[in-house]
Amino acid sequence: MDSSSREKITLNVGGVRHETSPSTLRAFPGTKLCRLTEPQAEDAFDYDSSTKEFFFDRSPRLFGAVLNYYRTKHLHCPEDICKSVFEEELAFWEISHVPVAPCCWWKVICAESRQAEGSSLCDESSEVGGQSLPVPVERGNLSWRARQQPKIWALFEQPFSSLPAKCLTVVSLLFNIGIVIVFEEKSRAQIRHPHPVPMHDDSENQTHREIHGAFYQPANNFLYLELFFIFWFTFEFSMRLIFCPDRKKFLTNPLNITDFFSLFPVYIELFLTGHVNSMLSLLSWLGFLRALYIVKLLKTLRLLETPLMLRILPATFRFILKEVFILMMIFSFEVLFFGALCYHADLQSPEAHFGGLTDSFYWAAITLTTVGYGDMYAVSPFGRAIACCTALCGVLTIIIPLPVLLIKFQGYYATAVTKERMKRNKRSNQENHRAASVQLFTG
């Protein structure tokens, strides 16, 4: 009896038997399962005449989804299945260009994001400290810089490459801590605010005169000590810049940009010695740049094995930049909208706290972020109603994106943990193989 006249067709897929009718397999002409209903199917495929079944060495779990597609005309994606493996299975059964059922769209999206996350984390792990080490080449007629570049770069950037590199990193850390202490102590002595100054007139009556505005009191000892630290950082930055393997990557690294801008405040202040009191605004900007000294303390992580979560945070942030940008656009719109509403609601009130739209925008930003300093607030009934809506929208704006960001972070973290375990297992297997080879050689 040929395949077309059977009431049922039996398929053995990976040891699991499936029985179905020929009419079901004819649902999609031109596919491999449809050809099983043809008279010559027994000769074209692996057919066992004793058990009267076709055998296919494929995944029974994936075939269940394929057979269900023939029965329901809707393709459903199994749980926790790699997208590439499922596509390969569909290609084997000659099923192509089939849309996934709407209920399984989210599974496909998650699978695609996990695949992108895996490739991203693989690229991240292929780099060492943000830049790859130079590839060793034959010495030949290389210049002195080319020969010494890998050693000097590792000395400044790879603390665990050698004992001198570790000692140099510890010294740099001590300089970082020292300059932060100097920055804190120096800030106490620099700026003085107005205070009554006693004055004596001809009648020997003591009067007081207020000196208006703040003035700058130099702290030369701290300035020269800070200059000593900056000399070291200038030397360190110059060496790293000269011997870096990729100058473009080096100059675009956020920590290196921080190092570069933190070198200028001391030199500028020394250049303006004696004229700083006439440029107090410039002194404030120099203080902002000096705050970068604190950011430099992040380099202490180089002395530790960077935790897995910290390693995947940069990759995670890059992949959620689109969502963060959309969130900031919505937040900016809310600031402008609610700020303008509340300003005009309190415009006729004599007790209004808003001197202009700028003040109302500041109030809206503080209220939307649920901080609420209390220095400005709505006073009219309509303004308070708007303030309540502002606070509610701020809470919703913060809460709603959190599940999306959390799901993405969990996907990245799970992928990173899996890759870390694979690396450790590979390293352990290599060590065991090396130990076994040494034992065999010595034995």
Salt bridges, closest charged atoms under 4 A:
GLU19 OE1 - LYS8 NZ 3.93
GLU42 OE2 - ARG6 NH2 2.33
GLU53 OE1 - ARG17 NE 2.88
GLU79 OE2 - LYS107 NZ 3.40
GLU87 OE2 - LYS83 NZ 2.66
GLU89 OE1 - ARG58 NH2 2.94
GLU94 OE1 - ARG35 NH1 2.72
GLU112 OE2 - LYS83 NZ 3.84
GLU124 OE2 - ARG318 NH2 2.06
GLU127 OE2 - LYS249 NZ 3.05
GLU157 OE2 - ARG240 NE 2.70
GLU157 OE1 - ARG302 NH1 3.72
GLU184 OE2 - ARG188 NH2 2.97
GLU226 OE1 - LYS186 NZ 3.71
GLU226 OE2 - ARG290 NE 2.78
ASP259 OD2 - ARG240 NH1 3.33
ASP259 OD1 - LYS296 NZ 2.99
ASP259 OD2 - LYS299 NZ 2.42
GLU269 OE1 - LYS186 NZ 3.19
GLU269 OE1 - ARG290 NH2 2.50
GLU323 OE2 - LYS408 NZ 3.14
GLU420 OE1 - ARG311 NH2 2.96
GLU420 OE2 - ARG424 NE 3.94
